[in-house]
């Protein structure tokens, strides 16, 4: 189960999910068509935000031949989620930030299929909302 | 493996901008002004 399938649960826990990609703004519509995702979606073509968030390594490896081989291996091992989403949902990482600017969760993906666990993030959000 | 950063503030990120589908700049800090933001960075686009 990937994170974007838990949008309702995230909202119930008081959070909103934002997807950030790294292509031209004109790719945003294509991403929506490919994935069926209709929530908030932005892009960071310069990768400046990825870098500031500490995710640059996870993104840069996509561009290397070694990463391409790892990606193929991941596909063979069943990480691919389905025809309509597949590669498009490969995470570079997840960052959870609370109002006020505290970073309460960070996950940097090291390889294809290394996605943040939605349940772990939800547990953390629910614990935070109970404590306030 | 998952990695937790030691940095716990998003002050630098808050001042940075991303683009919407129309190419308009959106200040990142607005995303967590009122509620917790879960930012999912994807590797590819399209």
Backbone of each chain as nested JSON, in Angstrom:
{
  "chains": [
    {"id": "A", "residues": [
      {"number": 1, "name": "UNK", "atoms": {"N": [0.86, -1.215, 0.0], "CA": [0.0, 0.0, 0.0], "C": [0.882, 1.246, 0.0]}},
      {"number": 2, "name": "UNK", "atoms": {"N": [0.727, 2.068, -1.0], "CA": [1.544, 3.27, -1.063], "C": [0.834, 4.449, -0.4]}},
      {"number": 3, "name": "UNK", "atoms": {"N": [1.641, 5.429, -0.09], "CA": [1.179, 6.558, 0.704], "C": [-0.021, 7.279, 0.087]}},
      {"number": 4, "name": "UNK", "atoms": {"N": [0.006, 7.478, -1.219], "CA": [-1.056, 8.271, -1.831], "C": [-2.406, 7.554, -1.811]}},
      {"number": 5, "name": "UNK", "atoms": {"N": [-2.4, 6.265, -1.487], "CA": [-3.669, 5.556, -1.331], "C": [-4.296, 5.823, 0.032]}},
      {"number": 6, "name": "UNK", "atoms": {"N": [-3.577, 6.493, 0.883], "CA": [-4.065, 6.764, 2.24], "C": [-4.4, 8.236, 2.433]}},
      {"number": 7, "name": "UNK", "atoms": {"N": [-4.723, 8.911, 1.353], "CA": [-4.966, 10.348, 1.459], "C": [-6.103, 10.645, 2.428]}},
      {"number": 8, "name": "UNK", "atoms": {"N": [-7.171, 9.85, 2.359], "CA": [-8.299, 10.091, 3.265], "C": [-7.877, 9.942, 4.716]}},
      {"number": 9, "name": "UNK", "atoms": {"N": [-7.072, 8.915, 4.982], "CA": [-6.617, 8.678, 6.35], "C": [-5.684, 9.794, 6.809]}},
      {"number": 10, "name": "UNK", "atoms": {"N": [-4.853, 10.277, 5.891], "CA": [-3.956, 11.378, 6.237], "C": [-4.753, 12.63, 6.589]}},
      {"number": 11, "name": "UNK", "atoms": {"N": [-5.794, 12.899, 5.793], "CA": [-6.616, 14.086, 6.058], "C": [-7.349, 13.947, 7.384]}},
      {"number": 12, "name": "UNK", "atoms": {"N": [-7.795, 12.727, 7.684], "CA": [-8.484, 12.496, 8.956], "C": [-7.54, 12.749, 10.122]}},
      {"number": 13, "name": "UNK", "atoms": {"N": [-6.246, 12.535, 9.894], "CA": [-5.249, 12.754, 10.939], "C": [-4.78, 14.208, 10.96]}},
      {"number": 14, "name": "UNK", "atoms": {"N": [-5.405, 15.052, 10.129], "CA": [-5.09, 16.47, 10.169], "C": [-3.989, 16.916, 9.238]}},
      {"number": 15, "name": "UNK", "atoms": {"N": [-3.645, 16.083, 8.262], "CA": [-2.559, 16.426, 7.349], "C": [-3.065, 16.501, 5.909]}},
      {"number": 16, "name": "UNK", "atoms": {"N": [-2.257, 17.092, 5.063], "CA": [-2.554, 17.115, 3.631], "C": [-1.339, 16.583, 2.897]}},
      {"number": 17, "name": "UNK", "atoms": {"N": [-1.583, 15.77, 1.868], "CA": [-0.495, 15.203, 1.084], "C": [-0.244, 16.058, -0.16]}},
      {"number": 18, "name": "UNK", "atoms": {"N": [1.015, 16.358, -0.402], "CA": [1.419, 17.092, -1.598], "C": [2.442, 16.267, -2.35]}},
      {"number": 19, "name": "UNK", "atoms": {"N": [2.234, 16.13, -3.644], "CA": [3.212, 15.429, -4.466], "C": [4.085, 16.467, -5.16]}},
      {"number": 20, "name": "UNK", "atoms": {"N": [5.398, 16.283, -5.102], "CA": [6.335, 17.197, -5.755], "C": [7.189, 16.404, -6.732]}},
      {"number": 21, "name": "UNK", "atoms": {"N": [7.123, 16.79, -7.997], "CA": [7.925, 16.149, -9.023], "C": [9.058, 17.046, -9.442]}},
      {"number": 22, "name": "UNK", "atoms": {"N": [9.766, 16.683, -10.51], "CA": [10.941, 17.475, -10.878], "C": [11.053, 17.753, -12.357]}},
      {"number": 23, "name": "UNK", "atoms": {"N": [9.967, 17.654, -13.087], "CA": [10.02, 17.985, -14.504], "C": [9.462, 19.366, -14.774]}},
      {"number": 24, "name": "UNK", "atoms": {"N": [9.267, 19.652, -16.035], "CA": [8.642, 20.902, -16.437], "C": [7.186, 20.917, -15.957]}},
      {"number": 25, "name": "UNK", "atoms": {"N": [6.644, 22.124, -15.673], "CA": [5.231, 22.195, -15.26], "C": [4.298, 21.511, -16.264]}},
      {"number": 26, "name": "UNK", "atoms": {"N": [4.716, 21.46, -17.523], "CA": [3.851, 20.86, -18.54], "C": [3.727, 19.347, -18.351]}},
      {"number": 27, "name": "UNK", "atoms": {"N": [4.597, 18.765, -17.511], "CA": [4.5, 17.327, -17.25], "C": [3.453, 16.988, -16.193]}},
      {"number": 28, "name": "UNK", "atoms": {"N": [2.963, 18.007, -15.509], "CA": [2.046, 17.743, -14.393], "C": [0.778, 17.051, -14.874]}},
      {"number": 29, "name": "UNK", "atoms": {"N": [0.208, 17.538, -15.974], "CA": [-1.018, 16.919, -16.49], "C": [-0.771, 15.463, -16.874]}},
      {"number": 30, "name": "UNK", "atoms": {"N": [0.397, 15.207, -17.468], "CA": [0.735, 13.843, -17.859], "C": [0.845, 12.919, -16.658]}},
      {"number": 31, "name": "UNK", "atoms": {"N": [1.408, 13.455, -15.574], "CA": [1.532, 12.66, -14.351], "C": [0.148, 12.295, -13.821]}},
      {"number": 32, "name": "UNK", "atoms": {"N": [-0.754, 13.266, -13.864], "CA": [-2.117, 12.992, -13.39], "C": [-2.779, 11.914, -14.236]}},
      {"number": 33, "name": "UNK", "atoms": {"N": [-2.58, 12.009, -15.556], "CA": [-3.187, 11.018, -16.443], "C": [-2.613, 9.632, -16.181]}},
      {"number": 34, "name": "UNK", "atoms": {"N": [-1.293, 9.58, -16.015], "CA": [-0.628, 8.292, -15.808], "C": [-1.054, 7.644, -14.507]}},
      {"number": 35, "name": "UNK", "atoms": {"N": [-1.184, 8.454, -13.461], "CA": [-1.388, 7.897, -12.127], "C": [-2.842, 7.952, -11.649]}},
      {"number": 36, "name": "UNK", "atoms": {"N": [-3.634, 8.861, -12.211], "CA": [-4.989, 9.047, -11.712], "C": [-5.041, 9.892, -10.452]}},
      {"number": 37, "name": "UNK", "atoms": {"N": [-3.866, 10.389, -10.024], "CA": [-3.799, 11.229, -8.815], "C": [-4.384, 12.609, -9.105]}},
      {"number": 38, "name": "UNK", "atoms": {"N": [-5.326, 13.067, -8.253], "CA": [-5.938, 14.368, -8.521], "C": [-5.761, 15.346, -7.357]}},
      {"number": 39, "name": "UNK", "atoms": {"N": [-4.832, 15.025, -6.464], "CA": [-4.567, 15.914, -5.33], "C": [-3.544, 16.98, -5.682]}},
      {"number": 40, "name": "UNK", "atoms": {"N": [-3.118, 17.755, -4.677], "CA": [-2.156, 18.834, -4.916], "C": [-0.838, 18.298, -5.494]}},
      {"number": 41, "name": "UNK", "atoms": {"N": [-0.345, 18.985, -6.501], "CA": [0.811, 18.491, -7.251], "C": [1.642, 19.663, -7.746]}},
      {"number": 42, "name": "UNK", "atoms": {"N": [2.924, 19.664, -7.396], "CA": [3.823, 20.743, -7.808], "C": [5.084, 20.148, -8.422]}},
      {"number": 43, "name": "UNK", "atoms": {"N": [5.899, 21.025, -9.002], "CA": [7.159, 20.538, -9.554], "C": [8.317, 21.448, -9.168]}},
      {"number": 44, "name": "UNK", "atoms": {"N": [9.497, 20.854, -9.106], "CA": [10.721, 21.532, -8.687], "C": [11.787, 21.252, -9.749]}},
      {"number": 45, "name": "UNK", "atoms": {"N": [11.652, 21.879, -10.931], "CA": [12.537, 21.554, -12.059], "C": [14.017, 21.745, -11.747]}},
      {"number": 46, "name": "UNK", "atoms": {"N": [14.346, 22.674, -10.864], "CA": [15.749, 22.96, -10.551], "C": [16.332, 21.933, -9.58]}},
      {"number": 47, "name": "UNK", "atoms": {"N": [15.471, 21.127, -8.97], "CA": [15.876, 20.172, -7.925], "C": [16.414, 20.863, -6.679]}},
      {"number": 48, "name": "UNK", "atoms": {"N": [16.226, 22.191, -6.597], "CA": [16.732, 22.923, -5.428], "C": [16.04, 22.473, -4.152]}},
      {"number": 49, "name": "UNK", "atoms": {"N": [14.742, 22.197, -4.25], "CA": [14.003, 21.767, -3.062], "C": [14.4, 20.339, -2.678]}},
      {"number": 50, "name": "UNK", "atoms": {"N": [14.566, 19.488, -3.685], "CA": [15.029, 18.121, -3.405], "C": [16.35, 18.174, -2.648]}},
      {"number": 51, "name": "UNK", "atoms": {"N": [17.237, 19.051, -3.125], "CA": [18.56, 19.154, -2.508], "C": [18.448, 19.663, -1.076]}},
      {"number": 52, "name": "UNK", "atoms": {"N": [17.624, 20.699, -0.888], "CA": [17.468, 21.267, 0.453], "C": [16.834, 20.264, 1.409]}},
      {"number": 53, "name": "UNK", "atoms": {"N": [16.004, 19.395, 0.865], "CA": [15.329, 18.4, 1.699], "C": [16.215, 17.174, 1.93]}},
      {"number": 54, "name": "UNK", "atoms": {"N": [17.398, 17.179, 1.311], "CA": [18.321, 16.07, 1.511], "C": [18.015, 14.859, 0.658]}},
      {"number": 55, "name": "UNK", "atoms": {"N": [17.266, 15.077, -0.423], "CA": [16.806, 13.951, -1.25], "C": [17.555, 13.832, -2.557]}},
      {"number": 56, "name": "UNK", "atoms": {"N": [18.533, 14.702, -2.776], "CA": [19.137, 14.761, -4.103], "C": [19.77, 13.437, -4.502]}},
      {"number": 57, "name": "UNK", "atoms": {"N": [20.38, 12.79, -3.521], "CA": [21.035, 11.515, -3.812], "C": [20.035, 10.496, -4.372]}},
      {"number": 58, "name": "UNK", "atoms": {"N": [18.871, 10.429, -3.751], "CA": [17.868, 9.468, -4.184], "C": [17.375, 9.73, -5.58]}},
      {"number": 59, "name": "UNK", "atoms": {"N": [17.391, 10.996, -5.975], "CA": [16.94, 11.341, -7.317], "C": [18.061, 11.145, -8.327]}},
      {"number": 60, "name": "UNK", "atoms": {"N": [19.259, 11.557, -7.95], "CA": [20.378, 11.492, -8.881], "C": [20.697, 10.063, -9.289]}},
      {"number": 61, "name": "UNK", "atoms": {"N": [20.493, 9.12, -8.384], "CA": [20.829, 7.736, -8.711], "C": [19.968, 7.203, -9.843]}},
      {"number": 62, "name": "UNK", "atoms": {"N": [18.815, 7.821, -10.037], "CA": [17.944, 7.382, -11.135], "C": [18.65, 7.553, -12.466]}},
      {"number": 63, "name": "UNK", "atoms": {"N": [19.53, 8.54, -12.517], "CA": [20.157, 8.898, -13.782], "C": [21.365, 8.026, -14.107]}},
      {"number": 64, "name": "UNK", "atoms": {"N": [21.815, 7.226, -13.164], "CA": [23.01, 6.426, -13.399], "C": [22.648, 5.04, -13.937]}},
      {"number": 65, "name": "UNK", "atoms": {"N": [23.558, 4.467, -14.734], "CA": [23.305, 3.119, -15.27], "C": [23.093, 2.098, -14.166]}},
      {"number": 66, "name": "UNK", "atoms": {"N": [23.821, 2.272, -13.054], "CA": [23.675, 1.332, -11.959], "C": [22.25, 1.38, -11.404]}},
      {"number": 67, "name": "UNK", "atoms": {"N": [21.714, 2.594, -11.311], "CA": [20.355, 2.73, -10.805], "C": [19.354, 2.104, -11.779]}},
      {"number": 68, "name": "UNK", "atoms": {"N": [19.648, 2.229, -13.064], "CA": [18.756, 1.62, -14.045], "C": [18.708, 0.111, -13.847]}},
      {"number": 69, "name": "UNK", "atoms": {"N": [19.866, -0.481, -13.584], "CA": [19.906, -1.92, -13.33], "C": [19.145, -2.263, -12.052]}},
      {"number": 70, "name": "UNK", "atoms": {"N": [19.335, -1.438, -11.012], "CA": [18.622, -1.682, -9.754], "C": [17.116, -1.578, -9.984]}},
      {"number": 71, "name": "UNK", "atoms": {"N": [16.724, -0.625, -10.826], "CA": [15.307, -0.459, -11.118], "C": [14.73, -1.675, -11.798]}},
      {"number": 72, "name": "UNK", "atoms": {"N": [15.489, -2.232, -12.737], "CA": [15.017, -3.432, -13.425], "C": [14.903, -4.582, -12.448]}},
      {"number": 73, "name": "UNK", "atoms": {"N": [15.871, -4.654, -11.537], "CA": [15.831, -5.696, -10.527], "C": [14.598, -5.542, -9.637]}},
      {"number": 74, "name": "UNK", "atoms": {"N": [14.299, -4.28, -9.29], "CA": [13.134, -4.023, -8.448], "C": [11.857, -4.47, -9.154]}},
      {"number": 75, "name": "UNK", "atoms": {"N": [11.781, -4.219, -10.442], "CA": [10.603, -4.635, -11.197], "C": [10.457, -6.151, -11.151]}},
      {"number": 76, "name": "UNK", "atoms": {"N": [11.585, -6.834, -11.331], "CA": [11.536, -8.301, -11.314], "C": [11.091, -8.814, -9.954]}},
      {"number": 77, "name": "UNK", "atoms": {"N": [11.41, -8.058, -8.911], "CA": [11.069, -8.525, -7.573], "C": [9.715, -8.016, -7.1]}},
      {"number": 78, "name": "UNK", "atoms": {"N": [8.988, -7.421, -8.014], "CA": [7.589, -7.147, -7.704], "C": [7.292, -5.83, -7.03]}},
      {"number": 79, "name": "UNK", "atoms": {"N": [8.224, -4.884, -7.066], "CA": [7.925, -3.596, -6.456], "C": [6.955, -2.783, -7.311]}},
      {"number": 80, "name": "UNK", "atoms": {"N": [6.925, -3.081, -8.587], "CA": [6.059, -2.314, -9.47], "C": [4.615, -2.496, -9.016]}},
      {"number": 81, "name": "UNK", "atoms": {"N": [3.916, -1.367, -8.924], "CA": [2.591, -1.397, -8.315], "C": [1.483, -1.733, -9.313]}},
      {"number": 82, "name": "UNK", "atoms": {"N": [1.732, -1.568, -10.584], "CA": [0.686, -1.849, -11.556], "C": [0.928, -1.076, -12.822]}},
      {"number": 83, "name": "UNK", "atoms": {"N": [0.242, -1.45, -13.855], "CA": [0.478, -0.83, -15.157], "C": [0.286, 0.677, -15.14]}},
      {"number": 84, "name": "UNK", "atoms": {"N": [-0.739, 1.146, -14.439], "CA": [-1.096, 2.552, -14.556], "C": [-0.27, 3.45, -13.649]}},
      {"number": 85, "name": "UNK", "atoms": {"N": [0.442, 2.9, -12.668], "CA": [1.242, 3.79, -11.829], "C": [2.726, 3.466, -11.924]}},
      {"number": 86, "name": "UNK", "atoms": {"N": [3.113, 2.269, -11.601], "CA": [4.485, 1.839, -11.784], "C": [5.511, 2.883, -11.432]}},
      {"number": 87, "name": "UNK", "atoms": {"N": [6.373, 3.165, -12.38], "CA": [7.518, 4.031, -12.141], "C": [7.142, 5.428, -11.692]}},
      {"number": 88, "name": "UNK", "atoms": {"N": [6.001, 5.913, -12.139], "CA": [5.641, 7.3, -11.849], "C": [5.587, 7.576, -10.357]}},
      {"number": 89, "name": "UNK", "atoms": {"N": [5.317, 6.539, -9.551], "CA": [5.201, 6.751, -8.107], "C": [6.465, 6.44, -7.347]}},
      {"number": 90, "name": "UNK", "atoms": {"N": [7.557, 6.146, -8.058], "CA": [8.814, 5.92, -7.342], "C": [9.167, 7.125, -6.505]}},
      {"number": 91, "name": "UNK", "atoms": {"N": [9.383, 6.91, -5.22], "CA": [9.656, 8.029, -4.33], "C": [11.13, 8.393, -4.283]}},
      {"number": 92, "name": "UNK", "atoms": {"N": [11.383, 9.71, -4.238], "CA": [12.711, 10.178, -3.889], "C": [12.806, 10.312, -2.382]}},
      {"number": 93, "name": "UNK", "atoms": {"N": [11.625, 10.487, -1.77], "CA": [11.575, 10.601, -0.321], "C": [10.293, 11.249, 0.142]}},
      {"number": 94, "name": "UNK", "atoms": {"N": [10.113, 11.261, 1.449], "CA": [8.935, 11.872, 2.057], "C": [9.394, 12.753, 3.211]}},
      {"number": 95, "name": "UNK", "atoms": {"N": [8.823, 13.956, 3.29], "CA": [9.125, 14.857, 4.395], "C": [7.799, 15.318, 4.992]}},
      {"number": 96, "name": "UNK", "atoms": {"N": [7.652, 15.193, 6.302], "CA": [6.426, 15.62, 6.983], "C": [6.757, 16.828, 7.854]}},
      {"number": 97, "name": "UNK", "atoms": {"N": [6.032, 17.93, 7.616], "CA": [6.317, 19.194, 8.301], "C": [5.047, 19.704, 8.979]}},
      {"number": 98, "name": "UNK", "atoms": {"N": [5.161, 20.038, 10.241], "CA": [4.007, 20.532, 11.004], "C": [3.902, 22.048, 10.898]}},
      {"number": 99, "name": "UNK", "atoms": {"N": [2.679, 22.581, 11.128], "CA": [2.538, 24.042, 11.191], "C": [3.541, 24.603, 12.201]}},
      {"number": 100, "name": "UNK", "atoms": {"N": [4.206, 25.677, 11.827], "CA": [5.269, 26.189, 12.677], "C": [6.639, 25.824, 12.12]}},
      {"number": 101, "name": "UNK", "atoms": {"N": [6.677, 24.779, 11.275], "CA": [7.909, 24.482, 10.562], "C": [8.781, 23.384, 11.13]}},
      {"number": 102, "name": "UNK", "atoms": {"N": [8.261, 22.613, 12.079], "CA": [9.046, 21.486, 12.578], "C": [8.949, 20.303, 11.623]}},
      {"number": 103, "name": "UNK", "atoms": {"N": [10.107, 19.771, 11.238], "CA": [10.138, 18.549, 10.426], "C": [9.991, 17.362, 11.378]}},
      {"number": 104, "name": "UNK", "atoms": {"N": [8.908, 16.624, 11.238], "CA": [8.641, 15.555, 12.203], "C": [8.909, 14.165, 11.63]}},
      {"number": 105, "name": "UNK", "atoms": {"N": [9.196, 14.111, 10.33], "CA": [9.45, 12.8, 9.724], "C": [10.202, 13.019, 8.421]}},
      {"number": 106, "name": "UNK", "atoms": {"N": [11.223, 12.233, 8.174], "CA": [11.901, 12.265, 6.878], "C": [12.257, 10.85, 6.468]}},
      {"number": 107, "name": "UNK", "atoms": {"N": [11.984, 10.534, 5.224], "CA": [12.405, 9.248, 4.674], "C": [13.077, 9.515, 3.341]}},
      {"number": 108, "name": "UNK", "atoms": {"N": [14.339, 9.121, 3.218], "CA": [15.057, 9.268, 1.955], "C": [15.119, 7.896, 1.293]}},
      {"number": 109, "name": "UNK", "atoms": {"N": [14.567, 7.81, 0.077], "CA": [14.543, 6.523, -0.618], "C": [15.889, 6.256, -1.265]}},
      {"number": 110, "name": "UNK", "atoms": {"N": [16.437, 5.092, -0.997], "CA": [17.757, 4.756, -1.522], "C": [17.705, 3.977, -2.826]}},
      {"number": 111, "name": "UNK", "atoms": {"N": [16.59, 3.325, -3.102], "CA": [16.504, 2.502, -4.312], "C": [15.031, 2.399, -4.717]}},
      {"number": 112, "name": "UNK", "atoms": {"N": [14.815, 1.977, -5.938], "CA": [13.44, 1.821, -6.418], "C": [12.69, 0.869, -5.501]}},
      {"number": 113, "name": "UNK", "atoms": {"N": [11.531, 1.273, -5.069], "CA": [10.738, 0.425, -4.199], "C": [10.982, 0.687, -2.721]}},
      {"number": 114, "name": "UNK", "atoms": {"N": [11.946, 1.552, -2.419], "CA": [12.206, 1.924, -1.028], "C": [11.302, 3.089, -0.667]}},
      {"number": 115, "name": "UNK", "atoms": {"N": [10.047, 2.791, -0.408], "CA": [9.067, 3.83, -0.137], "C": [8.786, 3.942, 1.357]}},
      {"number": 116, "name": "UNK", "atoms": {"N": [8.436, 5.157, 1.778], "CA": [8.069, 5.347, 3.173], "C": [6.837, 4.509, 3.49]}},
      {"number": 117, "name": "UNK", "atoms": {"N": [6.802, 3.947, 4.676], "CA": [5.67, 3.119, 5.075], "C": [4.503, 3.999, 5.517]}},
      {"number": 118, "name": "UNK", "atoms": {"N": [3.382, 3.944, 4.8], "CA": [2.24, 4.808, 5.148], "C": [1.768, 4.607, 6.582]}},
      {"number": 119, "name": "UNK", "atoms": {"N": [1.766, 3.359, 7.031], "CA": [1.261, 3.089, 8.377], "C": [2.102, 3.791, 9.438]}},
      {"number": 120, "name": "UNK", "atoms": {"N": [3.408, 3.832, 9.191], "CA": [4.299, 4.462, 10.157], "C": [4.03, 5.968, 10.236]}},
      {"number": 121, "name": "UNK", "atoms": {"N": [3.825, 6.569, 9.067], "CA": [3.544, 8.005, 9.039], "C": [2.194, 8.297, 9.682]}},
      {"number": 122, "name": "UNK", "atoms": {"N": [1.211, 7.456, 9.388], "CA": [-0.122, 7.665, 9.961], "C": [-0.097, 7.533, 11.481]}},
      {"number": 123, "name": "UNK", "atoms": {"N": [0.619, 6.526, 11.963], "CA": [0.716, 6.353, 13.417], "C": [1.309, 7.587, 14.072]}},
      {"number": 124, "name": "UNK", "atoms": {"N": [2.314, 8.124, 13.414], "CA": [2.997, 9.29, 13.958], "C": [2.064, 10.515, 13.956]}},
      {"number": 125, "name": "UNK", "atoms": {"N": [1.309, 10.688, 12.85], "CA": [0.381, 11.816, 12.753], "C": [-0.733, 11.69, 13.789]}},
      {"number": 126, "name": "UNK", "atoms": {"N": [-1.235, 10.474, 13.951], "CA": [-2.335, 10.262, 14.889], "C": [-1.867, 10.48, 16.318]}},
      {"number": 127, "name": "UNK", "atoms": {"N": [-0.653, 10.071, 16.606], "CA": [-0.104, 10.293, 17.943], "C": [0.048, 11.784, 18.203]}},
      {"number": 128, "name": "UNK", "atoms": {"N": [0.486, 12.511, 17.186], "CA": [0.684, 13.955, 17.329], "C": [-0.643, 14.668, 17.549]}},
      {"number": 129, "name": "UNK", "atoms": {"N": [-1.69, 14.229, 16.829], "CA": [-2.979, 14.922, 16.942], "C": [-3.623, 14.622, 18.295]}},
      {"number": 130, "name": "UNK", "atoms": {"N": [-3.308, 13.436, 18.866], "CA": [-3.862, 13.111, 20.184], "C": [-3.211, 13.933, 21.287]}},
      {"number": 131, "name": "UNK", "atoms": {"N": [-1.962, 14.301, 21.04], "CA": [-1.216, 14.97, 22.1], "C": [-1.463, 16.473, 22.13]}},
      {"number": 132, "name": "UNK", "atoms": {"N": [-2.213, 16.992, 21.158], "CA": [-2.479, 18.435, 21.137], "C": [-3.901, 18.733, 21.549]}}
    ]},
    {"id": "B", "residues": [
      {"number": 1, "name": "UNK", "atoms": {"N": [17.965, 2.069, 3.331], "CA": [17.25, 2.056, 4.62], "C": [16.685, 3.44, 4.902]}},
      {"number": 2, "name": "UNK", "atoms": {"N": [15.574, 3.51, 5.623], "CA": [15.025, 4.822, 6.005], "C": [16.043, 5.588, 6.83]}},
      {"number": 3, "name": "UNK", "atoms": {"N": [16.058, 6.873, 6.628], "CA": [17.011, 7.692, 7.367], "C": [16.283, 8.869, 7.994]}},
      {"number": 4, "name": "UNK", "atoms": {"N": [16.541, 9.082, 9.261], "CA": [15.978, 10.253, 9.922], "C": [17.035, 11.356, 9.904]}},
      {"number": 5, "name": "UNK", "atoms": {"N": [16.618, 12.532, 9.498], "CA": [17.581, 13.625, 9.505], "C": [17.691, 14.181, 10.918]}},
      {"number": 6, "name": "UNK", "atoms": {"N": [18.826, 14.783, 11.183], "CA": [18.985, 15.402, 12.488], "C": [18.407, 16.809, 12.474]}},
      {"number": 7, "name": "UNK", "atoms": {"N": [18.35, 17.411, 11.292], "CA": [17.754, 18.736, 11.172], "C": [16.26, 18.634, 11.395]}},
      {"number": 8, "name": "UNK", "atoms": {"N": [15.717, 19.479, 12.255], "CA": [14.307, 19.344, 12.586], "C": [13.489, 20.564, 12.214]}},
      {"number": 9, "name": "UNK", "atoms": {"N": [14.132, 21.505, 11.49], "CA": [13.411, 22.71, 11.1], "C": [13.329, 22.825, 9.583]}},
      {"number": 10, "name": "UNK", "atoms": {"N": [12.231, 23.407, 9.098], "CA": [12.027, 23.549, 7.663], "C": [12.099, 25.009, 7.233]}},
      {"number": 11, "name": "UNK", "atoms": {"N": [12.856, 25.803, 7.987], "CA": [12.902, 27.237, 7.691], "C": [13.433, 27.53, 6.286]}},
      {"number": 12, "name": "UNK", "atoms": {"N": [14.482, 26.788, 5.89], "CA": [15.031, 27.007, 4.55], "C": [14.021, 26.601, 3.481]}},
      {"number": 13, "name": "UNK", "atoms": {"N": [13.414, 25.434, 3.688], "CA": [12.421, 24.96, 2.723], "C": [11.253, 25.931, 2.616]}},
      {"number": 14, "name": "UNK", "atoms": {"N": [10.851, 26.504, 3.729], "CA": [9.656, 27.357, 3.758], "C": [9.771, 28.533, 2.797]}},
      {"number": 15, "name": "UNK", "atoms": {"N": [11.004, 28.998, 2.604], "CA": [11.202, 30.168, 1.746], "C": [11.369, 29.792, 0.275]}},
      {"number": 16, "name": "UNK", "atoms": {"N": [11.499, 28.518, -0.017], "CA": [11.72, 28.095, -1.394], "C": [10.383, 27.974, -2.127]}},
      {"number": 17, "name": "UNK", "atoms": {"N": [10.474, 27.907, -3.444], "CA": [9.231, 27.834, -4.219], "C": [9.227, 26.602, -5.121]}},
      {"number": 18, "name": "UNK", "atoms": {"N": [8.013, 26.129, -5.393], "CA": [7.789, 25.107, -6.407], "C": [6.812, 25.688, -7.416]}},
      {"number": 19, "name": "UNK", "atoms": {"N": [6.641, 25.013, -8.538], "CA": [5.763, 25.52, -9.59], "C": [4.502, 24.672, -9.689]}},
      {"number": 20, "name": "UNK", "atoms": {"N": [3.371, 25.335, -9.968], "CA": [2.161, 24.58, -10.236], "C": [2.067, 24.298, -11.738]}},
      {"number": 21, "name": "UNK", "atoms": {"N": [0.968, 23.672, -12.161], "CA": [0.84, 23.249, -13.558], "C": [0.862, 24.429, -14.515]}},
      {"number": 22, "name": "UNK", "atoms": {"N": [0.501, 25.609, -14.01], "CA": [0.5, 26.803, -14.856], "C": [1.85, 27.505, -14.836]}},
      {"number": 23, "name": "UNK", "atoms": {"N": [2.804, 26.928, -14.096], "CA": [4.127, 27.528, -14.025], "C": [4.226, 28.634, -12.99]}},
      {"number": 24, "name": "UNK", "atoms": {"N": [3.195, 28.779, -12.157], "CA": [3.191, 29.81, -11.119], "C": [3.97, 29.325, -9.897]}},
      {"number": 25, "name": "UNK", "atoms": {"N": [4.78, 30.214, -9.337], "CA": [5.564, 29.853, -8.163], "C": [4.687, 29.83, -6.91]}},
      {"number": 26, "name": "UNK", "atoms": {"N": [4.856, 28.794, -6.109], "CA": [4.13, 28.658, -4.847], "C": [5.16, 28.527, -3.735]}},
      {"number": 27, "name": "UNK", "atoms": {"N": [5.062, 29.378, -2.723], "CA": [6.003, 29.31, -1.615], "C": [5.711, 28.065, -0.779]}},
      {"number": 28, "name": "UNK", "atoms": {"N": [6.743, 27.256, -0.578], "CA": [6.542, 25.969, 0.105], "C": [5.944, 26.133, 1.499]}},
      {"number": 29, "name": "UNK", "atoms": {"N": [6.363, 27.17, 2.199], "CA": [5.899, 27.352, 3.57], "C": [4.389, 27.468, 3.698]}},
      {"number": 30, "name": "UNK", "atoms": {"N": [3.72, 27.877, 2.608], "CA": [2.258, 27.989, 2.667], "C": [1.606, 26.617, 2.804]}},
      {"number": 31, "name": "UNK", "atoms": {"N": [2.333, 25.566, 2.431], "CA": [1.735, 24.232, 2.449], "C": [1.526, 23.73, 3.876]}},
      {"number": 32, "name": "UNK", "atoms": {"N": [2.361, 24.173, 4.816], "CA": [2.193, 23.717, 6.208], "C": [1.859, 24.879, 7.136]}},
      {"number": 33, "name": "UNK", "atoms": {"N": [1.291, 25.935, 6.569], "CA": [0.924, 27.085, 7.403], "C": [-0.215, 26.72, 8.363]}},
      {"number": 34, "name": "UNK", "atoms": {"N": [-1.207, 25.966, 7.846], "CA": [-2.406, 25.693, 8.65], "C": [-2.525, 24.251, 9.123]}},
      {"number": 35, "name": "UNK", "atoms": {"N": [-1.904, 23.332, 8.392], "CA": [-1.993, 21.933, 8.792], "C": [-0.726, 21.202, 8.387]}},
      {"number": 36, "name": "UNK", "atoms": {"N": [-0.553, 20.044, 8.966], "CA": [0.649, 19.264, 8.684], "C": [0.706, 18.89, 7.21]}},
      {"number": 37, "name": "UNK", "atoms": {"N": [1.857, 19.055, 6.601], "CA": [2.043, 18.722, 5.193], "C": [2.894, 17.467, 5.042]}},
      {"number": 38, "name": "UNK", "atoms": {"N": [2.385, 16.518, 4.27], "CA": [3.157, 15.331, 3.918], "C": [3.639, 15.533, 2.485]}},
      {"number": 39, "name": "UNK", "atoms": {"N": [4.923, 15.829, 2.322], "CA": [5.481, 16.085, 0.996], "C": [6.055, 14.789, 0.439]}},
      {"number": 40, "name": "UNK", "atoms": {"N": [5.482, 14.333, -0.661], "CA": [5.966, 13.116, -1.309], "C": [6.735, 13.527, -2.563]}},
      {"number": 41, "name": "UNK", "atoms": {"N": [8.04, 13.343, -2.53], "CA": [8.876, 13.686, -3.679], "C": [8.992, 12.469, -4.584]}},
      {"number": 42, "name": "UNK", "atoms": {"N": [8.549, 12.617, -5.833], "CA": [8.661, 11.492, -6.764], "C": [9.922, 11.669, -7.613]}},
      {"number": 43, "name": "UNK", "atoms": {"N": [10.433, 10.552, -8.104], "CA": [11.699, 10.598, -8.847], "C": [11.51, 11.052, -10.28]}},
      {"number": 44, "name": "UNK", "atoms": {"N": [10.396, 10.672, -10.86], "CA": [10.173, 10.982, -12.272], "C": [8.931, 11.826, -12.417]}},
      {"number": 45, "name": "UNK", "atoms": {"N": [8.731, 12.261, -13.62], "CA": [7.492, 12.939, -13.956], "C": [7.069, 12.433, -15.313]}},
      {"number": 46, "name": "UNK", "atoms": {"N": [5.782, 12.375, -15.548], "CA": [5.279, 12.037, -16.876], "C": [5.067, 10.538, -17.047]}}
    ]}
  ]
}
